[in-house]
Amino acid sequence: MTGDLEPAHIKQLLAVTGRCPMHRLLTGEVSVVTVPTVLARPRPPESQALPR
């Protein structure tokens, strides 16, 4: 931080950064879980079904 800041203001700014979601995301441990999902294609109504 730069500028003419009071010690109380610096303390307040540092407290806010600890609660910032982006700060926590970038500095914390991140785990990603990938779940493969297969969706079935919906069947057309009988009136639109192709002959077999």
C-alpha positions as CSV (number, residue, x, y, z in Angstrom):
1,M,0.0,0.0,0.0
2,T,1.2,3.4,-0.8
3,G,0.0,6.9,0.2
4,D,-0.7,8.8,3.4
5,L,-2.7,6.2,5.3
6,E,-3.4,6.2,9.0
7,P,-2.4,2.9,10.8
8,A,-6.1,2.3,11.6
9,H,-7.0,2.6,7.9
10,I,-4.2,0.1,7.0
11,K,-5.5,-2.3,9.6
12,Q,-9.0,-2.0,8.3
13,L,-7.9,-2.6,4.7
14,L,-5.9,-5.7,5.6
15,A,-9.0,-7.1,7.5
16,V,-11.1,-6.6,4.4
17,T,-8.7,-8.4,2.1
18,G,-8.9,-11.4,4.4
19,R,-12.7,-11.6,3.7
20,C,-12.5,-11.0,0.0
21,P,-13.7,-14.1,-2.0
22,M,-11.2,-13.6,-4.8
23,H,-8.3,-13.2,-2.3
24,R,-9.3,-16.5,-0.6
25,L,-9.6,-18.2,-4.0
26,L,-6.2,-17.1,-5.2
27,T,-4.3,-17.8,-1.9
28,G,-6.2,-20.9,-0.7
29,E,-6.1,-24.5,-1.7
30,V,-8.4,-25.2,-4.6
31,S,-9.7,-28.6,-5.6
32,V,-11.7,-29.3,-8.7
33,V,-13.9,-32.4,-9.0
34,T,-15.0,-33.5,-12.5
35,V,-18.0,-35.8,-12.7
36,P,-18.7,-37.3,-16.1
37,T,-22.4,-37.2,-16.9
38,V,-24.1,-38.8,-19.9
39,L,-27.5,-37.5,-20.7
40,A,-29.9,-39.7,-22.8
41,R,-31.4,-38.1,-25.8
42,P,-35.1,-37.8,-25.3
43,R,-37.3,-40.0,-27.4
44,P,-39.6,-38.3,-29.9
45,P,-43.3,-38.8,-29.4
46,E,-44.7,-41.9,-31.1
47,S,-46.4,-39.8,-33.8
48,Q,-42.9,-38.4,-34.8
49,A,-41.0,-41.7,-34.4
50,L,-39.2,-43.0,-37.4
51,P,-40.4,-46.4,-38.8
52,R,-38.3,-49.4,-37.9
